[in-house]
Amino acid sequence: MSLLILIFEFFKIGLFSIGGGLATLPFLYRLADKYPWFSAKQIPDMIAVSESTPGPLGINMATYTGFQHSGVIGSIAATFGLVLPSVIIIILISKVLEKFRSNKYVEYAFYGLRPAVMGLIAAAGFGVLIGALFHSAALSDLTLSNLGSYIGIEECILFVVLLFVTNKWKKHPIFYIVLSAIVGIVFAL
């Protein structure tokens, strides 16, 4: 029964997360609150690992969550649940594509979806940025006098340095991912 819940939850995510992997983040935060599969604190780490491994972000995160839940069977179930809506929609669209290709209402719908998708991605990105640069465990009692205890100084320095370096020297993104992983390991020691 719990595998069916896993499939169903990721089916909903796959159905409503228009815009790619980062659009799944609000849904994943909701899952973290609703089920013991992972915690909200683990999501930035899940993003880091998912972004640095081959494959789409949403698929990698679904696979990870499923594995945490039920091992290999869970990872297959969660991935299946996430991908299934796309497969169904693609099949349906391919059947009626020619009929609706020049429909002005379909064009208007896609025109309206663009800003909504950008908003979802921006909100998810902002959430990741705040989670990466600030110690968010107790942000609710944040005041100007204790602001320094909530800012991750090392994280902010790494962010500014990487922002500068990636714009100055155009190296392959894998180089910066590996470099950041090494720096993260050094910071953790």
N, C-alpha and C positions, 0 to 999 in steps of 0.2 A: 504494500500500500504506500509506503514512504517513497518508493521509486516512482509511482504514479504521481505523487505530489510533486516530486522533483521535476518530472517531465512536464507536468501541467504548469508549474511556475516558470520554467524556462520557455515553454511554448508561449505564454503571455508576454514574456520579455521579448522573444523573437518577433511576436506579432506587433508589438507597440513601440519598439525601440528603433524608430526610423532615423537613419543618419549614421549608422555604424556603431563601432564598439563603445565609444565614449558615451553614446546615448543610452547605453545599458546601465550606466552608473547609478542614476537615481533608483532604478529598479533593484539593483544589487544592494544599495543601502537599505531599502525597504526589506529585502530578504534577510539582511543581517539582523534587523530588528525583530523579524517574525519567526525565524528558524535558527537553530543552533549550528547551522552548517559552517558558518564563518562569522567573524565579528567585523564591525565597521572599521576597527583599527587595522584589520588585515587587508582591506581593499586597496590602499596605496601600494602595498607589497605585491598584491595580485596584479595590479596594473603594471608595475615595474617588470615583473617576471613575464607577464603576457605580452608586453610591448617588446621585450628583448628576445622572445622566442618566435620561431616562424609561425605564421598563421594569423588570422584575424583576432583582434583583441577580445571581442565578445565570445568567440568560440573557445579561445584559450581559457577565459575566465569561467565559462560554463563547464569546461572539462575539469578544471581545477576544483570547482565547487562540487561537482559530481564525485570526483575522486575523494575529496574530504568526507563526503556523505557516505558513499558505499563502495569505494575502491574503483576498480576498472569498470564494473557494471554501472556504477553511478556516473562515471565520466561519460560513458557511451549514452546513457539515458539523458543526462542533462544536455549534451551536445545534440542529440537527436531532437529533443524538445525545442532547443533554440533554432535549429535549422528547418524544422518541419514547416513553420508558417511561410518561410521564404519559398520553399519548394511548392507548396500549395498555391501561393499567390502567383508565382512565375507560371505555373501550369494554367491557371485561370486567365492570366493576362495574355499568354500566348494564344489562347483560344479566341479571345475577343479583340486582340490588338488592332487588327485592320479596321474593324468596325468603329472603334473609338479613337483612332489615331488623330483624326482631325477635329474631334469634338472640342468645342471651345470651353466647356465646363470641366473637362478633364485637364486641359491646359491651365485653367484658373485654379483648380485644386492643387496642381503641382506648384504653381506660383505661390499659393498660400502656404504650402508645406515648407518651402525653403526657409523663411524666417523662423518658423517654429523649430525646425531642425537645428538651425544655427543657435537659437536660444538654448535648446537642450544641451548642445555640445559646449557652449560657452559656460553654462551653469555647472556642468560636470567638470570642465577644465578649471573653473574657479574653485570648486570644492577640492579638487586634487591639489591645486596650488596652496590653498589654505592648510590642508592636511599635511603637506610636505614641509611647509616653512614654519608652522606654528605647532606648539605642543597643545593640542586641542582637547586634552583630557578634561581640563577644568576651565575652559574659556568662558564659562558662564559667570564666573566671579572675577572677570578681567577688569582691572582699573589701571589708570595711568601709573600709579605707584608700583604695581607689580607686573607691568608690561614686559620687562626684560626676562622674567622667568618663563614667559610663554612663547617667546621668539626663539626658534632654533637657530642660533648664531652660525653654527657650522653649515647648516642647510642653506641659510641665506647667502653665506659667502660662496658656497658651491654653486648656487643658482646664479648669482651675479657673474662669477667667473665663467661658468659655462655659457651664459647668455652672451658675454663678450667674446669668448673664444670661438663659439660656433658661428658668430657673425663675422669675425675677423678672418678665420682660417676655415675654408670650406673642405673639411675632411668628411669621410663617409660617416654616417650616423652610428654605425657599429663601433667605430673608434671611440666616440663620445660615450656610448653606452658602456663599453668595457672600462673606459677611464672612470666613469662615475661609479661603477660597481667596485672598482679597486679603492677609490676614495671612500666609498661607503663602508667597506671592510676595514680600512684604516681608522675611520672615525669610530667604528664599533669596538675597536680593540682598546 
